[in-house]
Amino acid sequence: MAGGWAKDGAVSEQIEASIEDELARMKAARRPVGESLTECADCGEEIPKKRRLALPGVKLCIECASERDGRQGARGGINRRGSKDSQLK
């Protein structure tokens, strides 16, 4: 379903591109940076050496990281691909 000057499948391509952009942003945001801590920044428990080696730059123990992941709310996104829907909001 295309309208106006858009080619067939253009809407699907915009949706897929927006999803790919958001996934890339989320992956980059979750990637730890810097040197790993030996103790959790939230609770102070020791972070196991295997976790520090597997995730360079890790700052939280598994329990605190799981709790923090569960608290993340929905993020309102903006379709930066220039669709009419994003311009109406």
HTML snippet that shows the backbone in 3Dmol.js (N, CA, C, O; Angstrom):
<script src="https://3Dmol.org/build/3Dmol-min.js"></script>
<div id="view" style="width:600px;height:400px;position:relative"></div>
<script>
const pdb = `
ATOM      1  N   MET A   1       0.842  -1.173   0.000  1.00  0.00           N
ATOM      2  CA  MET A   1       0.000   0.000   0.000  1.00  0.00           C
ATOM      3  C   MET A   1       0.886   1.234   0.000  1.00  0.00           C
ATOM      4  O   MET A   1       1.491   1.578   1.016  1.00  0.00           O
ATOM      5  N   ALA A   2       0.956   1.881  -1.117  1.00  0.00           N
ATOM      6  CA  ALA A   2       1.734   3.105  -1.231  1.00  0.00           C
ATOM      7  C   ALA A   2       0.794   4.234  -1.595  1.00  0.00           C
ATOM      8  O   ALA A   2      -0.246   4.016  -2.217  1.00  0.00           O
ATOM      9  N   GLY A   3       1.155   5.408  -1.215  1.00  0.00           N
ATOM     10  CA  GLY A   3       0.319   6.549  -1.537  1.00  0.00           C
ATOM     11  C   GLY A   3       1.169   7.677  -2.074  1.00  0.00           C
ATOM     12  O   GLY A   3       2.334   7.818  -1.702  1.00  0.00           O
ATOM     13  N   GLY A   4       0.601   8.466  -2.933  1.00  0.00           N
ATOM     14  CA  GLY A   4       1.344   9.601  -3.465  1.00  0.00           C
ATOM     15  C   GLY A   4       2.513   9.137  -4.299  1.00  0.00           C
ATOM     16  O   GLY A   4       2.362   8.305  -5.193  1.00  0.00           O
ATOM     17  N   TRP A   5       3.689   9.684  -4.000  1.00  0.00           N
ATOM     18  CA  TRP A   5       4.891   9.388  -4.774  1.00  0.00           C
ATOM     19  C   TRP A   5       5.693   8.228  -4.183  1.00  0.00           C
ATOM     20  O   TRP A   5       6.730   7.847  -4.725  1.00  0.00           O
ATOM     21  N   ALA A   6       5.217   7.675  -3.084  1.00  0.00           N
ATOM     22  CA  ALA A   6       5.953   6.591  -2.433  1.00  0.00           C
ATOM     23  C   ALA A   6       5.827   5.297  -3.235  1.00  0.00           C
ATOM     24  O   ALA A   6       4.777   5.007  -3.808  1.00  0.00           O
ATOM     25  N   LYS A   7       6.902   4.535  -3.265  1.00  0.00           N
ATOM     26  CA  LYS A   7       6.876   3.254  -3.968  1.00  0.00           C
ATOM     27  C   LYS A   7       6.198   2.200  -3.087  1.00  0.00           C
ATOM     28  O   LYS A   7       6.047   2.397  -1.882  1.00  0.00           O
ATOM     29  N   ASP A   8       5.798   1.099  -3.685  1.00  0.00           N
ATOM     30  CA  ASP A   8       5.186   0.005  -2.938  1.00  0.00           C
ATOM     31  C   ASP A   8       6.164  -0.511  -1.894  1.00  0.00           C
ATOM     32  O   ASP A   8       7.345  -0.698  -2.183  1.00  0.00           O
ATOM     33  N   GLY A   9       5.677  -0.741  -0.685  1.00  0.00           N
ATOM     34  CA  GLY A   9       6.520  -1.251   0.390  1.00  0.00           C
ATOM     35  C   GLY A   9       7.284  -0.186   1.145  1.00  0.00           C
ATOM     36  O   GLY A   9       8.051  -0.516   2.050  1.00  0.00           O
ATOM     37  N   ALA A  10       7.102   1.085   0.807  1.00  0.00           N
ATOM     38  CA  ALA A  10       7.859   2.157   1.459  1.00  0.00           C
ATOM     39  C   ALA A  10       7.523   2.255   2.942  1.00  0.00           C
ATOM     40  O   ALA A  10       8.403   2.518   3.762  1.00  0.00           O
ATOM     41  N   VAL A  11       6.263   2.048   3.290  1.00  0.00           N
ATOM     42  CA  VAL A  11       5.854   2.131   4.694  1.00  0.00           C
ATOM     43  C   VAL A  11       6.519   1.016   5.486  1.00  0.00           C
ATOM     44  O   VAL A  11       7.025   1.252   6.584  1.00  0.00           O
ATOM     45  N   SER A  12       6.524  -0.189   4.945  1.00  0.00           N
ATOM     46  CA  SER A  12       7.169  -1.311   5.627  1.00  0.00           C
ATOM     47  C   SER A  12       8.670  -1.061   5.799  1.00  0.00           C
ATOM     48  O   SER A  12       9.243  -1.381   6.839  1.00  0.00           O
ATOM     49  N   GLU A  13       9.287  -0.497   4.789  1.00  0.00           N
ATOM     50  CA  GLU A  13      10.716  -0.186   4.883  1.00  0.00           C
ATOM     51  C   GLU A  13      10.977   0.847   5.976  1.00  0.00           C
ATOM     52  O   GLU A  13      11.961   0.735   6.707  1.00  0.00           O
ATOM     53  N   GLN A  14      10.114   1.844   6.096  1.00  0.00           N
ATOM     54  CA  GLN A  14      10.271   2.853   7.147  1.00  0.00           C
ATOM     55  C   GLN A  14      10.126   2.228   8.522  1.00  0.00           C
ATOM     56  O   GLN A  14      10.896   2.536   9.432  1.00  0.00           O
ATOM     57  N   ILE A  15       9.150   1.358   8.677  1.00  0.00           N
ATOM     58  CA  ILE A  15       8.940   0.700   9.967  1.00  0.00           C
ATOM     59  C   ILE A  15      10.142  -0.163  10.321  1.00  0.00           C
ATOM     60  O   ILE A  15      10.638  -0.103  11.446  1.00  0.00           O
ATOM     61  N   GLU A  16      10.612  -0.964   9.373  1.00  0.00           N
ATOM     62  CA  GLU A  16      11.772  -1.827   9.624  1.00  0.00           C
ATOM     63  C   GLU A  16      13.012  -1.003   9.951  1.00  0.00           C
ATOM     64  O   GLU A  16      13.776  -1.368  10.845  1.00  0.00           O
ATOM     65  N   ALA A  17      13.225   0.104   9.241  1.00  0.00           N
ATOM     66  CA  ALA A  17      14.383   0.955   9.504  1.00  0.00           C
ATOM     67  C   ALA A  17      14.286   1.585  10.889  1.00  0.00           C
ATOM     68  O   ALA A  17      15.292   1.696  11.589  1.00  0.00           O
ATOM     69  N   SER A  18      13.087   1.997  11.289  1.00  0.00           N
ATOM     70  CA  SER A  18      12.899   2.580  12.617  1.00  0.00           C
ATOM     71  C   SER A  18      13.181   1.557  13.708  1.00  0.00           C
ATOM     72  O   SER A  18      13.791   1.883  14.726  1.00  0.00           O
ATOM     73  N   ILE A  19      12.739   0.321  13.499  1.00  0.00           N
ATOM     74  CA  ILE A  19      12.990  -0.752  14.467  1.00  0.00           C
ATOM     75  C   ILE A  19      14.482  -1.042  14.555  1.00  0.00           C
ATOM     76  O   ILE A  19      15.013  -1.202  15.654  1.00  0.00           O
ATOM     77  N   GLU A  20      15.165  -1.112  13.422  1.00  0.00           N
ATOM     78  CA  GLU A  20      16.611  -1.354  13.425  1.00  0.00           C
ATOM     79  C   GLU A  20      17.361  -0.233  14.141  1.00  0.00           C
ATOM     80  O   GLU A  20      18.298  -0.498  14.895  1.00  0.00           O
ATOM     81  N   ASP A  21      16.958   1.009  13.910  1.00  0.00           N
ATOM     82  CA  ASP A  21      17.592   2.146  14.584  1.00  0.00           C
ATOM     83  C   ASP A  21      17.413   2.059  16.098  1.00  0.00           C
ATOM     84  O   ASP A  21      18.355   2.291  16.855  1.00  0.00           O
ATOM     85  N   GLU A  22      16.205   1.725  16.532  1.00  0.00           N
ATOM     86  CA  GLU A  22      15.924   1.629  17.961  1.00  0.00           C
ATOM     87  C   GLU A  22      16.691   0.484  18.600  1.00  0.00           C
ATOM     88  O   GLU A  22      17.219   0.637  19.701  1.00  0.00           O
ATOM     89  N   LEU A  23      16.763  -0.662  17.931  1.00  0.00           N
ATOM     90  CA  LEU A  23      17.526  -1.791  18.463  1.00  0.00           C
ATOM     91  C   LEU A  23      19.007  -1.445  18.586  1.00  0.00           C
ATOM     92  O   LEU A  23      19.647  -1.794  19.578  1.00  0.00           O
ATOM     93  N   ALA A  24      19.550  -0.764  17.588  1.00  0.00           N
ATOM     94  CA  ALA A  24      20.957  -0.355  17.645  1.00  0.00           C
ATOM     95  C   ALA A  24      21.188   0.611  18.799  1.00  0.00           C
ATOM     96  O   ALA A  24      22.204   0.520  19.488  1.00  0.00           O
ATOM     97  N   ARG A  25      20.244   1.547  19.019  1.00  0.00           N
ATOM     98  CA  ARG A  25      20.370   2.504  20.117  1.00  0.00           C
ATOM     99  C   ARG A  25      20.324   1.788  21.459  1.00  0.00           C
ATOM    100  O   ARG A  25      21.087   2.113  22.368  1.00  0.00           O
ATOM    101  N   MET A  26      19.424   0.811  21.581  1.00  0.00           N
ATOM    102  CA  MET A  26      19.300   0.076  22.838  1.00  0.00           C
ATOM    103  C   MET A  26      20.541  -0.767  23.121  1.00  0.00           C
ATOM    104  O   MET A  26      21.000  -0.835  24.261  1.00  0.00           O
ATOM    105  N   LYS A  27      21.083  -1.405  22.091  1.00  0.00           N
ATOM    106  CA  LYS A  27      22.291  -2.202  22.278  1.00  0.00           C
ATOM    107  C   LYS A  27      23.460  -1.328  22.699  1.00  0.00           C
ATOM    108  O   LYS A  27      24.236  -1.706  23.577  1.00  0.00           O
ATOM    109  N   ALA A  28      23.591  -0.169  22.082  1.00  0.00           N
ATOM    110  CA  ALA A  28      24.684   0.744  22.423  1.00  0.00           C
ATOM    111  C   ALA A  28      24.531   1.272  23.844  1.00  0.00           C
ATOM    112  O   ALA A  28      25.527   1.446  24.546  1.00  0.00           O
ATOM    113  N   ALA A  29      23.314   1.527  24.273  1.00  0.00           N
ATOM    114  CA  ALA A  29      23.075   2.050  25.617  1.00  0.00           C
ATOM    115  C   ALA A  29      23.385   1.011  26.684  1.00  0.00           C
ATOM    116  O   ALA A  29      23.776   1.363  27.797  1.00  0.00           O
ATOM    117  N   ARG A  30      23.216  -0.249  26.361  1.00  0.00           N
ATOM    118  CA  ARG A  30      23.453  -1.312  27.341  1.00  0.00           C
ATOM    119  C   ARG A  30      24.917  -1.724  27.424  1.00  0.00           C
ATOM    120  O   ARG A  30      25.316  -2.387  28.382  1.00  0.00           O
ATOM    121  N   ARG A  31      25.710  -1.348  26.452  1.00  0.00           N
ATOM    122  CA  ARG A  31      27.109  -1.754  26.406  1.00  0.00           C
ATOM    123  C   ARG A  31      27.908  -0.992  27.466  1.00  0.00           C
ATOM    124  O   ARG A  31      28.007   0.233  27.401  1.00  0.00           O
ATOM    125  N   PRO A  32      28.477  -1.708  28.439  1.00  0.00           N
ATOM    126  CA  PRO A  32      29.279  -1.035  29.462  1.00  0.00           C
ATOM    127  C   PRO A  32      30.533  -0.402  28.859  1.00  0.00           C
ATOM    128  O   PRO A  32      31.077  -0.892  27.869  1.00  0.00           O
ATOM    129  N   VAL A  33      30.975   0.680  29.465  1.00  0.00           N
ATOM    130  CA  VAL A  33      32.152   1.399  28.993  1.00  0.00           C
ATOM    131  C   VAL A  33      33.110   1.570  30.166  1.00  0.00           C
ATOM    132  O   VAL A  33      32.680   1.775  31.301  1.00  0.00           O
ATOM    133  N   GLY A  34      34.394   1.486  29.891  1.00  0.00           N
ATOM    134  CA  GLY A  34      35.397   1.719  30.922  1.00  0.00           C
ATOM    135  C   GLY A  34      35.843   0.434  31.596  1.00  0.00           C
ATOM    136  O   GLY A  34      35.662  -0.661  31.064  1.00  0.00           O
ATOM    137  N   GLU A  35      36.423   0.584  32.765  1.00  0.00           N
ATOM    138  CA  GLU A  35      36.952  -0.552  33.505  1.00  0.00           C
ATOM    139  C   GLU A  35      35.874  -1.143  34.409  1.00  0.00           C
ATOM    140  O   GLU A  35      35.077  -0.412  34.997  1.00  0.00           O
ATOM    141  N   SER A  36      35.853  -2.460  34.515  1.00  0.00           N
ATOM    142  CA  SER A  36      34.880  -3.134  35.372  1.00  0.00           C
ATOM    143  C   SER A  36      35.160  -2.833  36.836  1.00  0.00           C
ATOM    144  O   SER A  36      36.310  -2.674  37.245  1.00  0.00           O
ATOM    145  N   LEU A  37      34.097  -2.758  37.610  1.00  0.00           N
ATOM    146  CA  LEU A  37      34.231  -2.620  39.054  1.00  0.00           C
ATOM    147  C   LEU A  37      34.331  -4.000  39.679  1.00  0.00           C
ATOM    148  O   LEU A  37      33.796  -4.966  39.135  1.00  0.00           O
ATOM    149  N   THR A  38      35.005  -4.105  40.809  1.00  0.00           N
ATOM    150  CA  THR A  38      35.067  -5.382  41.507  1.00  0.00           C
ATOM    151  C   THR A  38      33.870  -5.547  42.434  1.00  0.00           C
ATOM    152  O   THR A  38      33.510  -6.668  42.792  1.00  0.00           O
ATOM    153  N   GLU A  39      33.249  -4.426  42.826  1.00  0.00           N
ATOM    154  CA  GLU A  39      32.056  -4.455  43.674  1.00  0.00           C
ATOM    155  C   GLU A  39      30.922  -3.728  42.969  1.00  0.00           C
ATOM    156  O   GLU A  39      31.149  -2.754  42.253  1.00  0.00           O
ATOM    157  N   CYS A  40      29.709  -4.203  43.174  1.00  0.00           N
ATOM    158  CA  CYS A  40      28.517  -3.629  42.550  1.00  0.00           C
ATOM    159  C   CYS A  40      28.338  -2.174  42.978  1.00  0.00           C
ATOM    160  O   CYS A  40      28.484  -1.846  44.156  1.00  0.00           O
ATOM    161  N   ALA A  41      28.026  -1.315  42.030  1.00  0.00           N
ATOM    162  CA  ALA A  41      27.832   0.114  42.322  1.00  0.00           C
ATOM    163  C   ALA A  41      26.565   0.361  43.129  1.00  0.00           C
ATOM    164  O   ALA A  41      26.466   1.386  43.804  1.00  0.00           O
ATOM    165  N   ASP A  42      25.589  -0.552  43.082  1.00  0.00           N
ATOM    166  CA  ASP A  42      24.340  -0.364  43.827  1.00  0.00           C
ATOM    167  C   ASP A  42      24.378  -0.985  45.210  1.00  0.00           C
ATOM    168  O   ASP A  42      24.106  -0.307  46.200  1.00  0.00           O
ATOM    169  N   CYS A  43      24.714  -2.270  45.292  1.00  0.00           N
ATOM    170  CA  CYS A  43      24.605  -2.967  46.583  1.00  0.00           C
ATOM    171  C   CYS A  43      25.946  -3.236  47.271  1.00  0.00           C
ATOM    172  O   CYS A  43      25.966  -3.551  48.461  1.00  0.00           O
ATOM    173  N   GLY A  44      27.057  -3.119  46.556  1.00  0.00           N
ATOM    174  CA  GLY A  44      28.365  -3.321  47.156  1.00  0.00           C
ATOM    175  C   GLY A  44      28.847  -4.766  47.173  1.00  0.00           C
ATOM    176  O   GLY A  44      29.961  -5.036  47.623  1.00  0.00           O
ATOM    177  N   GLU A  45      28.028  -5.702  46.691  1.00  0.00           N
ATOM    178  CA  GLU A  45      28.448  -7.102  46.633  1.00  0.00           C
ATOM    179  C   GLU A  45      29.541  -7.280  45.588  1.00  0.00           C
ATOM    180  O   GLU A  45      29.634  -6.501  44.639  1.00  0.00           O
ATOM    181  N   GLU A  46      30.365  -8.305  45.764  1.00  0.00           N
ATOM    182  CA  GLU A  46      31.436  -8.571  44.805  1.00  0.00           C
ATOM    183  C   GLU A  46      30.856  -9.039  43.472  1.00  0.00           C
ATOM    184  O   GLU A  46      29.940  -9.861  43.435  1.00  0.00           O
ATOM    185  N   ILE A  47      31.398  -8.506  42.383  1.00  0.00           N
ATOM    186  CA  ILE A  47      31.016  -8.943  41.040  1.00  0.00           C
ATOM    187  C   ILE A  47      31.952 -10.079  40.667  1.00  0.00           C
ATOM    188  O   ILE A  47      33.171  -9.904  40.689  1.00  0.00           O
ATOM    189  N   PRO A  48      31.402 -11.253  40.321  1.00  0.00           N
ATOM    190  CA  PRO A  48      32.258 -12.409  39.995  1.00  0.00           C
ATOM    191  C   PRO A  48      33.222 -12.104  38.842  1.00  0.00           C
ATOM    192  O   PRO A  48      32.896 -11.367  37.912  1.00  0.00           O
ATOM    193  N   LYS A  49      34.407 -12.689  38.934  1.00  0.00           N
ATOM    194  CA  LYS A  49      35.434 -12.448  37.933  1.00  0.00           C
ATOM    195  C   LYS A  49      34.973 -12.853  36.538  1.00  0.00           C
ATOM    196  O   LYS A  49      35.295 -12.168  35.568  1.00  0.00           O
ATOM    197  N   LYS A  50      34.232 -13.945  36.414  1.00  0.00           N
ATOM    198  CA  LYS A  50      33.742 -14.385  35.105  1.00  0.00           C
ATOM    199  C   LYS A  50      32.830 -13.334  34.481  1.00  0.00           C
ATOM    200  O   LYS A  50      32.868 -13.116  33.270  1.00  0.00           O
ATOM    201  N   ARG A  51      32.011 -12.683  35.307  1.00  0.00           N
ATOM    202  CA  ARG A  51      31.130 -11.628  34.790  1.00  0.00           C
ATOM    203  C   ARG A  51      31.957 -10.433  34.331  1.00  0.00           C
ATOM    204  O   ARG A  51      31.664  -9.842  33.291  1.00  0.00           O
ATOM    205  N   ARG A  52      32.976 -10.074  35.086  1.00  0.00           N
ATOM    206  CA  ARG A  52      33.827  -8.935  34.707  1.00  0.00           C
ATOM    207  C   ARG A  52      34.578  -9.211  33.418  1.00  0.00           C
ATOM    208  O   ARG A  52      34.787  -8.299  32.619  1.00  0.00           O
ATOM    209  N   LEU A  53      34.987 -10.454  33.203  1.00  0.00           N
ATOM    210  CA  LEU A  53      35.684 -10.812  31.961  1.00  0.00           C
ATOM    211  C   LEU A  53      34.716 -10.864  30.777  1.00  0.00           C
ATOM    212  O   LEU A  53      35.065 -10.471  29.664  1.00  0.00           O
ATOM    213  N   ALA A  54      33.509 -11.348  31.027  1.00  0.00           N
ATOM    214  CA  ALA A  54      32.532 -11.476  29.943  1.00  0.00           C
ATOM    215  C   ALA A  54      31.993 -10.116  29.503  1.00  0.00           C
ATOM    216  O   ALA A  54      31.703  -9.916  28.324  1.00  0.00           O
ATOM    217  N   LEU A  55      31.856  -9.180  30.446  1.00  0.00           N
ATOM    218  CA  LEU A  55      31.322  -7.840  30.155  1.00  0.00           C
ATOM    219  C   LEU A  55      32.301  -6.771  30.623  1.00  0.00           C
ATOM    220  O   LEU A  55      32.128  -6.220  31.710  1.00  0.00           O
ATOM    221  N   PRO A  56      33.319  -6.466  29.832  1.00  0.00           N
ATOM    222  CA  PRO A  56      34.251  -5.415  30.243  1.00  0.00           C
ATOM    223  C   PRO A  56      33.504  -4.105  30.505  1.00  0.00           C
ATOM    224  O   PRO A  56      32.698  -3.667  29.684  1.00  0.00           O
ATOM    225  N   GLY A  57      33.774  -3.499  31.632  1.00  0.00           N
ATOM    226  CA  GLY A  57      33.125  -2.241  31.993  1.00  0.00           C
ATOM    227  C   GLY A  57      31.874  -2.417  32.829  1.00  0.00           C
ATOM    228  O   GLY A  57      31.153  -1.452  33.082  1.00  0.00           O
ATOM    229  N   VAL A  58      31.606  -3.661  33.268  1.00  0.00           N
ATOM    230  CA  VAL A  58      30.390  -3.925  34.046  1.00  0.00           C
ATOM    231  C   VAL A  58      30.467  -3.206  35.400  1.00  0.00           C
ATOM    232  O   VAL A  58      31.523  -3.155  36.031  1.00  0.00           O
ATOM    233  N   LYS A  59      29.332  -2.656  35.829  1.00  0.00           N
ATOM    234  CA  LYS A  59      29.282  -1.891  37.074  1.00  0.00           C
ATOM    235  C   LYS A  59      28.329  -2.494  38.101  1.00  0.00           C
ATOM    236  O   LYS A  59      28.380  -2.128  39.276  1.00  0.00           O
ATOM    237  N   LEU A  60      27.452  -3.420  37.675  1.00  0.00           N
ATOM    238  CA  LEU A  60      26.446  -3.982  38.566  1.00  0.00           C
ATOM    239  C   LEU A  60      26.546  -5.499  38.637  1.00  0.00           C
ATOM    240  O   LEU A  60      26.961  -6.153  37.680  1.00  0.00           O
ATOM    241  N   CYS A  61      26.156  -6.053  39.798  1.00  0.00           N
ATOM    242  CA  CYS A  61      26.067  -7.504  39.921  1.00  0.00           C
ATOM    243  C   CYS A  61      24.839  -7.981  39.139  1.00  0.00           C
ATOM    244  O   CYS A  61      24.039  -7.168  38.677  1.00  0.00           O
ATOM    245  N   ILE A  62      24.700  -9.267  38.998  1.00  0.00           N
ATOM    246  CA  ILE A  62      23.606  -9.819  38.197  1.00  0.00           C
ATOM    247  C   ILE A  62      22.249  -9.441  38.777  1.00  0.00           C
ATOM    248  O   ILE A  62      21.341  -9.075  38.031  1.00  0.00           O
ATOM    249  N   GLU A  63      22.097  -9.525  40.105  1.00  0.00           N
ATOM    250  CA  GLU A  63      20.813  -9.228  40.739  1.00  0.00           C
ATOM    251  C   GLU A  63      20.409  -7.764  40.515  1.00  0.00           C
ATOM    252  O   GLU A  63      19.265  -7.487  40.155  1.00  0.00           O
ATOM    253  N   CYS A  64      21.326  -6.847  40.723  1.00  0.00           N
ATOM    254  CA  CYS A  64      21.015  -5.423  40.547  1.00  0.00           C
ATOM    255  C   CYS A  64      20.762  -5.085  39.080  1.00  0.00           C
ATOM    256  O   CYS A  64      19.892  -4.270  38.772  1.00  0.00           O
ATOM    257  N   ALA A  65      21.513  -5.703  38.180  1.00  0.00           N
ATOM    258  CA  ALA A  65      21.311  -5.467  36.757  1.00  0.00           C
ATOM    259  C   ALA A  65      19.935  -5.980  36.328  1.00  0.00           C
ATOM    260  O   ALA A  65      19.242  -5.323  35.552  1.00  0.00           O
ATOM    261  N   SER A  66      19.538  -7.154  36.832  1.00  0.00           N
ATOM    262  CA  SER A  66      18.226  -7.713  36.506  1.00  0.00           C
ATOM    263  C   SER A  66      17.113  -6.826  37.042  1.00  0.00           C
ATOM    264  O   SER A  66      16.118  -6.589  36.357  1.00  0.00           O
ATOM    265  N   GLU A  67      17.277  -6.340  38.258  1.00  0.00           N
ATOM    266  CA  GLU A  67      16.274  -5.455  38.855  1.00  0.00           C
ATOM    267  C   GLU A  67      16.155  -4.157  38.061  1.00  0.00           C
ATOM    268  O   GLU A  67      15.050  -3.685  37.797  1.00  0.00           O
ATOM    269  N   ARG A  68      17.281  -3.590  37.687  1.00  0.00           N
ATOM    270  CA  ARG A  68      17.277  -2.334  36.929  1.00  0.00           C
ATOM    271  C   ARG A  68      16.654  -2.535  35.545  1.00  0.00           C
ATOM    272  O   ARG A  68      15.926  -1.668  35.065  1.00  0.00           O
ATOM    273  N   ASP A  69      16.936  -3.675  34.901  1.00  0.00           N
ATOM    274  CA  ASP A  69      16.347  -3.963  33.595  1.00  0.00           C
ATOM    275  C   ASP A  69      14.832  -4.073  33.687  1.00  0.00           C
ATOM    276  O   ASP A  69      14.118  -3.659  32.774  1.00  0.00           O
ATOM    277  N   GLY A  70      14.348  -4.626  34.778  1.00  0.00           N
ATOM    278  CA  GLY A  70      12.913  -4.773  34.961  1.00  0.00           C
ATOM    279  C   GLY A  70      12.200  -3.460  35.210  1.00  0.00           C
ATOM    280  O   GLY A  70      10.998  -3.360  34.963  1.00  0.00           O
ATOM    281  N   ARG A  71      12.907  -2.451  35.693  1.00  0.00           N
ATOM    282  CA  ARG A  71      12.302  -1.147  36.005  1.00  0.00           C
ATOM    283  C   ARG A  71      12.203  -0.239  34.803  1.00  0.00           C
ATOM    284  O   ARG A  71      11.454   0.738  34.844  1.00  0.00           O
ATOM    285  N   GLN A  72      12.920  -0.514  33.740  1.00  0.00           N
ATOM    286  CA  GLN A  72      12.931   0.390  32.602  1.00  0.00           C
ATOM    287  C   GLN A  72      11.541   0.531  32.022  1.00  0.00           C
ATOM    288  O   GLN A  72      10.881  -0.462  31.716  1.00  0.00           O
ATOM    289  N   GLY A  73      11.103   1.753  31.875  1.00  0.00           N
ATOM    290  CA  GLY A  73       9.789   2.015  31.319  1.00  0.00           C
ATOM    291  C   GLY A  73       9.841   2.144  29.814  1.00  0.00           C
ATOM    292  O   GLY A  73      10.907   2.114  29.198  1.00  0.00           O
ATOM    293  N   ALA A  74       8.675   2.287  29.248  1.00  0.00           N
ATOM    294  CA  ALA A  74       8.596   2.459  27.798  1.00  0.00           C
ATOM    295  C   ALA A  74       9.179   3.805  27.404  1.00  0.00           C
ATOM    296  O   ALA A  74       9.009   4.805  28.102  1.00  0.00           O
ATOM    297  N   ARG A  75       9.857   3.808  26.294  1.00  0.00           N
ATOM    298  CA  ARG A  75      10.476   5.032  25.797  1.00  0.00           C
ATOM    299  C   ARG A  75       9.657   5.540  24.624  1.00  0.00           C
ATOM    300  O   ARG A  75       9.418   4.815  23.658  1.00  0.00           O
ATOM    301  N   GLY A  76       9.236   6.771  24.717  1.00  0.00           N
ATOM    302  CA  GLY A  76       8.504   7.358  23.596  1.00  0.00           C
ATOM    303  C   GLY A  76       9.471   7.701  22.489  1.00  0.00           C
ATOM    304  O   GLY A  76      10.428   8.448  22.695  1.00  0.00           O
ATOM    305  N   GLY A  77       9.224   7.163  21.332  1.00  0.00           N
ATOM    306  CA  GLY A  77      10.141   7.387  20.226  1.00  0.00           C
ATOM    307  C   GLY A  77       9.571   8.335  19.199  1.00  0.00           C
ATOM    308  O   GLY A  77       8.365   8.576  19.142  1.00  0.00           O
ATOM    309  N   ILE A  78      10.440   8.852  18.413  1.00  0.00           N
ATOM    310  CA  ILE A  78      10.052   9.729  17.317  1.00  0.00           C
ATOM    311  C   ILE A  78      10.513   9.060  16.040  1.00  0.00           C
ATOM    312  O   ILE A  78      11.666   8.644  15.929  1.00  0.00           O
ATOM    313  N   ASN A  79       9.621   8.956  15.087  1.00  0.00           N
ATOM    314  CA  ASN A  79       9.983   8.384  13.810  1.00  0.00           C
ATOM    315  C   ASN A  79      10.766   9.439  13.039  1.00  0.00           C
ATOM    316  O   ASN A  79      10.185  10.386  12.509  1.00  0.00           O
ATOM    317  N   ARG A  80      12.055   9.279  12.978  1.00  0.00           N
ATOM    318  CA  ARG A  80      12.908  10.267  12.328  1.00  0.00           C
ATOM    319  C   ARG A  80      13.053  10.004  10.829  1.00  0.00           C
ATOM    320  O   ARG A  80      13.873  10.638  10.165  1.00  0.00           O
ATOM    321  N   ARG A  81      12.279   9.093  10.306  1.00  0.00           N
ATOM    322  CA  ARG A  81      12.347   8.775   8.885  1.00  0.00           C
ATOM    323  C   ARG A  81      11.482   9.712   8.054  1.00  0.00           C
ATOM    324  O   ARG A  81      11.470   9.605   6.827  1.00  0.00           O
ATOM    325  N   GLY A  82      10.759  10.625   8.690  1.00  0.00           N
ATOM    326  CA  GLY A  82      10.010  11.624   7.951  1.00  0.00           C
ATOM    327  C   GLY A  82       8.640  11.194   7.494  1.00  0.00           C
ATOM    328  O   GLY A  82       8.116  11.748   6.528  1.00  0.00           O
ATOM    329  N   SER A  83       8.039  10.215   8.161  1.00  0.00           N
ATOM    330  CA  SER A  83       6.692   9.828   7.761  1.00  0.00           C
ATOM    331  C   SER A  83       5.704  10.896   8.212  1.00  0.00           C
ATOM    332  O   SER A  83       5.985  11.673   9.124  1.00  0.00           O
ATOM    333  N   LYS A  84       4.564  10.925   7.572  1.00  0.00           N
ATOM    334  CA  LYS A  84       3.557  11.909   7.914  1.00  0.00           C
ATOM    335  C   LYS A  84       3.060  11.728   9.337  1.00  0.00           C
ATOM    336  O   LYS A  84       2.751  12.711  10.011  1.00  0.00           O
ATOM    337  N   ASP A  85       2.978  10.486   9.808  1.00  0.00           N
ATOM    338  CA  ASP A  85       2.520  10.238  11.164  1.00  0.00           C
ATOM    339  C   ASP A  85       3.401  10.941  12.191  1.00  0.00           C
ATOM    340  O   ASP A  85       2.890  11.513  13.155  1.00  0.00           O
ATOM    341  N   SER A  86       4.724  10.906  11.995  1.00  0.00           N
ATOM    342  CA  SER A  86       5.610  11.524  12.973  1.00  0.00           C
ATOM    343  C   SER A  86       5.498  13.045  12.941  1.00  0.00           C
ATOM    344  O   SER A  86       5.792  13.704  13.938  1.00  0.00           O
ATOM    345  N   GLN A  87       5.083  13.600  11.829  1.00  0.00           N
ATOM    346  CA  GLN A  87       4.960  15.042  11.732  1.00  0.00           C
ATOM    347  C   GLN A  87       3.651  15.557  12.341  1.00  0.00           C
ATOM    348  O   GLN A  87       3.530  16.739  12.663  1.00  0.00           O
ATOM    349  N   LEU A  88       2.683  14.663  12.495  1.00  0.00           N
ATOM    350  CA  LEU A  88       1.394  15.053  13.056  1.00  0.00           C
ATOM    351  C   LEU A  88       1.388  15.061  14.574  1.00  0.00           C
ATOM    352  O   LEU A  88       0.513  15.681  15.179  1.00  0.00           O
ATOM    353  N   LYS A  89       2.329  14.398  15.193  1.00  0.00           N
ATOM    354  CA  LYS A  89       2.355  14.291  16.658  1.00  0.00           C
ATOM    355  C   LYS A  89       2.953  15.511  17.290  1.00  0.00           C
ATOM    356  O   LYS A  89       3.052  15.587  18.514  1.00  0.00           O
TER     357      LYS A  89
END
`;
const viewer = $3Dmol.createViewer("view");
viewer.addModel(pdb, "pdb");
viewer.setStyle({}, {cartoon: {color: "spectrum"}});
viewer.zoomTo();
viewer.render();
</script>
